[in-house]
Amino acid sequence: MLEKKSNCPAIEVSQLELRLGRKPILHDVSLRVETGSLYGLLGRNGAGKTTTMRAALGLQSFVSGSIKLFGHDVSSIHQLPQLLGVALDPPGLDDTLSVRQNLELARIRGGIVGGRSVDDVLEIVALTHRQHNYGSRLSHGQGRRAAVARALLGNPELLLLDEPLSGLDPQGVERMLDLFQTLSRDEGKTVVLSSHHLREVQHVCTHVGLIDDGHTLLEGKTTDLLATMPSHLEVHTADAAGVAKVLAGSDVSEIIITDQVVTGVVDAQFHREPVLKSLLAAGLPVAEFFVKPSSLVDVFQDAVDTYDKQQQEVHV
């Protein structure tokens, strides 16, 4: 077994390039997942998230670049002193076995001793009442929860979860996000979850990496990335032209009128009270007036637009 290193990131991917046959899948993926973080690997379907995860687990060979887990090369993943919990997509359950049997088999095959038991993980993901159902009798969302339960067996220090929110109802999504946050914040576990549901993970992930078309577009602390984007003022009114005229004399920029809604871009220093008072003093009807902060969707779209523009300039 390899020596346990300290002060190393849980996962470090550098300039990863990967092909499936002759088709390039990953072109330049670099990621750094700090130990103890709740890391969202985000992007649209087909962006390269699953392939990156598989490569990080040593399940997919790559052309160039490097991958290290806790400071050790991925080629030595089987010798790591840290236990890994993995839930890939599809879940990979044996449909001829019940959920409980799948979990018991995983515990035996993994040589897992101590930590969370089969009963523990079934309760955590709310599948105790389905434990005797065969894999073929589970819904898509239940299959995802069963895969997460399997990943939680024992006491893994690193969890890699591929689309764990897929197929879950809103209540199930909230339950899973609460679980991931507890594992990271309260237990110090490193949790990496891939998802194309940017809005759902925005408020729980401490760090995110945004991948599109096999490239890392952005990576960093969630709060830092959100701080780089402007907010948007939105005013609902019966006199859009009048409101737009007043806003044009303030710190609001990029003003757009859509029917009876006026929107504009504002920065972090924007003070809404003086602007609202100016609108009311001008006798303008204001039904709604609020500032909408940017989301990870805005961050991602801005990064994609910038990348597309750069690619167009390269090919001109």
C-alpha positions in Angstrom: 0.0 0.0 0.0 1.2 3.5 -0.8 2.2 6.0 1.9 -0.5 8.4 2.8 0.5 11.9 1.8 -0.7 15.1 3.4 -1.5 18.5 2.0 -2.2 17.1 -1.4 -5.4 17.7 -3.4 -7.7 14.8 -3.5 -7.7 14.9 -7.4 -5.3 16.8 -9.7 -5.9 16.5 -13.4 -3.4 18.3 -15.7 -3.8 19.0 -19.4 -5.7 15.7 -20.0 -6.2 14.6 -23.6 -8.2 11.5 -24.4 -9.5 9.8 -27.5 -12.1 7.1 -28.0 -10.7 5.3 -31.1 -9.7 8.2 -33.4 -12.3 10.6 -32.0 -10.9 13.3 -29.6 -13.1 13.5 -26.5 -11.1 15.5 -24.0 -8.8 18.2 -25.4 -7.3 20.1 -22.4 -8.9 19.2 -19.1 -7.3 20.5 -15.9 -8.9 20.2 -12.5 -7.9 20.5 -8.9 -10.2 19.1 -6.2 -9.1 20.1 -2.7 -9.4 17.6 0.0 -12.6 18.1 2.0 -14.3 20.1 -0.7 -17.7 19.6 -2.3 -16.8 19.9 -5.9 -19.3 20.2 -8.8 -18.1 18.9 -12.1 -20.6 20.7 -14.3 -21.4 20.9 -17.9 -24.0 20.0 -20.5 -24.7 16.4 -21.6 -21.8 15.2 -23.7 -19.4 17.8 -22.3 -16.9 15.2 -21.1 -17.7 14.9 -17.4 -18.2 11.1 -17.3 -15.1 10.5 -19.4 -13.1 12.7 -17.1 -14.4 10.8 -14.0 -13.6 7.4 -15.6 -10.1 8.5 -16.4 -9.7 9.7 -12.8 -10.6 6.2 -11.7 -8.1 4.6 -14.0 -10.9 3.1 -16.1 -10.1 5.1 -19.2 -6.7 5.4 -20.8 -5.6 8.8 -22.1 -3.2 10.1 -24.7 -1.4 12.8 -22.6 -1.6 14.7 -19.4 -1.5 13.4 -15.8 -4.0 12.4 -13.1 -3.1 12.2 -9.4 -5.2 11.1 -6.5 -4.0 12.2 -3.1 -0.6 12.9 -4.6 -0.2 9.5 -6.3 -0.4 8.7 -10.0 -3.7 7.2 -11.1 -1.9 4.1 -12.2 -1.4 3.2 -8.5 -5.1 3.8 -7.6 -5.4 0.2 -6.4 -2.7 0.8 -3.8 -4.2 4.0 -2.3 -4.6 4.1 1.5 -7.8 6.1 1.1 -11.0 4.3 0.4 -12.9 5.5 -2.6 -16.7 5.5 -3.1 -17.9 5.4 -6.7 -21.3 5.7 -8.4 -21.0 5.9 -12.1 -23.7 6.3 -14.7 -25.3 3.9 -15.5 -25.4 2.5 -11.9 -24.2 -1.0 -12.9 -26.5 -2.9 -10.5 -26.9 -6.6 -11.1 -30.6 -6.9 -12.1 -30.8 -10.5 -11.0 -30.0 -9.5 -7.4 -32.0 -7.4 -4.9 -30.8 -4.0 -3.8 -29.6 -5.5 -0.5 -27.8 -8.3 -2.2 -26.1 -5.9 -4.6 -24.8 -3.9 -1.6 -23.7 -7.0 0.4 -21.9 -8.2 -2.7 -20.1 -4.9 -3.1 -19.1 -4.9 0.5 -17.6 -8.4 0.2 -15.8 -7.7 -3.2 -14.4 -4.5 -1.9 -13.1 -6.0 1.3 -14.9 -3.3 3.2 -14.8 -3.7 7.0 -16.3 -1.2 9.5 -17.8 2.1 8.7 -21.4 2.4 7.3 -23.2 -0.9 7.0 -25.7 -2.0 4.4 -28.5 -1.1 6.7 -27.0 2.3 7.3 -26.6 3.3 3.7 -30.1 2.0 2.8 -31.6 4.3 5.4 -29.5 7.2 4.3 -30.8 7.1 0.8 -34.3 6.2 1.8 -34.3 2.8 0.1 -34.9 0.5 3.1 -38.5 -0.2 1.9 -37.1 -1.2 -1.5 -34.1 -3.3 -0.2 -35.6 -6.6 -1.5 -36.6 -5.2 -4.9 -34.5 -6.5 -7.8 -32.5 -4.0 -9.8 -34.9 -4.4 -12.8 -37.8 -3.3 -10.6 -36.2 0.0 -9.6 -37.1 3.3 -11.2 -34.3 5.4 -12.7 -34.1 7.6 -9.6 -34.1 4.6 -7.3 -31.3 3.1 -9.2 -29.3 6.3 -8.8 -29.9 6.2 -5.0 -28.9 2.6 -4.8 -25.6 3.4 -6.6 -25.0 6.2 -4.1 -25.7 3.8 -1.2 -23.1 1.4 -2.6 -20.6 4.3 -2.8 -21.2 5.2 0.9 -20.4 1.7 2.2 -17.6 1.7 4.7 -15.9 5.0 5.3 -14.7 6.4 1.9 -12.6 9.6 2.1 -13.3 10.4 -1.6 -16.7 10.0 -3.3 -17.0 10.3 -7.1 -20.6 10.4 -8.1 -21.7 10.6 -11.7 -25.0 12.4 -12.2 -26.3 11.3 -8.7 -29.3 13.7 -9.1 -30.6 12.1 -12.4 -34.2 11.0 -12.3 -34.8 12.2 -8.7 -37.9 14.1 -7.8 -37.4 17.6 -6.1 -37.6 16.0 -2.6 -35.0 13.4 -3.6 -32.7 16.1 -5.0 -32.8 18.1 -1.7 -32.2 14.9 0.3 -29.1 14.0 -1.7 -27.7 17.6 -1.7 -28.1 17.7 2.1 -26.3 14.4 2.3 -23.4 15.6 0.2 -23.1 18.8 2.1 -23.1 16.9 5.4 -20.4 14.5 4.2 -18.1 17.4 3.1 -18.9 20.0 5.8 -19.3 17.9 8.9 -17.3 14.8 8.1 -14.5 16.3 6.0 -15.0 13.9 3.1 -14.2 15.0 -0.4 -17.2 14.7 -2.7 -17.1 15.1 -6.4 -20.4 15.1 -8.2 -20.9 15.6 -11.9 -24.1 17.2 -13.1 -25.7 19.3 -15.8 -28.2 20.7 -13.2 -26.3 23.9 -12.4 -29.0 25.6 -10.4 -29.5 22.6 -8.1 -25.8 22.4 -7.0 -25.0 26.1 -7.0 -25.8 26.6 -3.3 -24.0 23.5 -1.9 -20.8 23.1 -4.0 -17.8 24.9 -2.5 -15.9 24.6 -5.7 -16.9 23.9 -9.3 -15.2 23.1 -12.6 -17.1 23.9 -15.8 -16.4 21.6 -18.8 -17.7 22.1 -22.3 -16.7 20.3 -25.6 -13.9 18.5 -23.7 -12.3 21.6 -22.4 -12.1 23.1 -18.9 -13.6 26.5 -19.3 -13.6 27.7 -15.7 -12.6 26.4 -12.2 -12.6 27.8 -8.8 -14.5 28.6 -5.6 -18.2 28.9 -6.4 -18.5 32.3 -4.6 -15.5 33.7 -6.5 -16.9 32.7 -9.9 -20.3 34.2 -9.1 -18.7 37.4 -7.9 -17.2 37.9 -11.4 -20.6 38.2 -12.9 -22.9 41.3 -12.8 -26.4 41.2 -11.4 -29.6 42.2 -13.2 -32.2 44.7 -12.3 -35.7 43.8 -13.3 -38.6 46.3 -13.3 -42.2 45.3 -14.1 -44.2 48.3 -15.2 -47.0 49.6 -17.4 -44.7 52.4 -18.7 -41.6 50.6 -19.8 -40.3 53.5 -21.9 -40.6 55.9 -19.0 -38.8 53.5 -16.6 -36.1 52.9 -19.2 -35.5 56.7 -19.5 -35.0 57.1 -15.8 -32.8 54.0 -15.5 -30.6 55.4 -18.3 -29.7 58.3 -16.0 -28.5 55.9 -13.3 -25.8 53.3 -12.8 -27.9 50.7 -14.8 -26.4 49.6 -18.2 -27.5 47.4 -21.1 -31.1 48.3 -20.6 -33.6 46.1 -22.5 -37.4 46.5 -22.8 -39.4 43.3 -23.3 -43.2 44.0 -23.2 -43.8 45.5 -19.8 -40.5 44.4 -18.3 -37.3 46.5 -18.2 -34.0 44.8 -17.4 -30.5 46.2 -17.0 -27.1 45.2 -15.7 -25.9 46.4 -12.3 -22.6 45.9 -10.4 -22.1 44.8 -6.8 -22.1 48.5 -5.6 -25.5 49.2 -7.0 -28.0 50.8 -4.5 -31.6 50.1 -5.4 -33.3 52.5 -3.0 -32.3 55.8 -4.8 -33.3 54.4 -8.2 -36.7 53.1 -6.9 -37.3 56.5 -5.3 -36.5 58.2 -8.6 -39.0 56.0 -10.5 -41.8 56.7 -7.9 -41.0 60.4 -7.8 -41.5 60.5 -11.6 -45.0 59.0 -11.1 -44.1 55.8 -13.0 -46.1 52.7 -12.2 -43.9 50.0 -10.7 -45.4 46.6 -10.1 -42.2 44.8 -9.3 -38.6 46.0 -8.7 -35.8 43.6 -7.7 -32.2 42.7 -8.4 -31.5 39.2 -9.6 -28.0 37.9 -8.8 -26.2 36.0 -11.5 -26.2 32.2 -11.2 -23.9 29.4 -12.3 -26.0 29.2 -15.5 -24.9 32.8 -16.2 -21.3 32.0 -15.4 -21.3 29.0 -17.6 -23.0 30.7 -20.5 -20.6 33.6 -20.4 -17.7 31.1 -20.4 -19.2 29.2 -23.3 -19.8 32.4 -25.3 -16.2 33.5 -24.7 -14.8 30.1 -25.7 -16.9 30.0 -28.9 -15.8 33.5 -29.8 -12.1 32.5 -29.4 -12.6 29.5 -31.5 -14.2 31.5 -34.3 -11.3 34.0 -34.2 -8.8 31.1 -34.5 -10.5 29.7 -37.5 -10.9 33.0 -39.3 
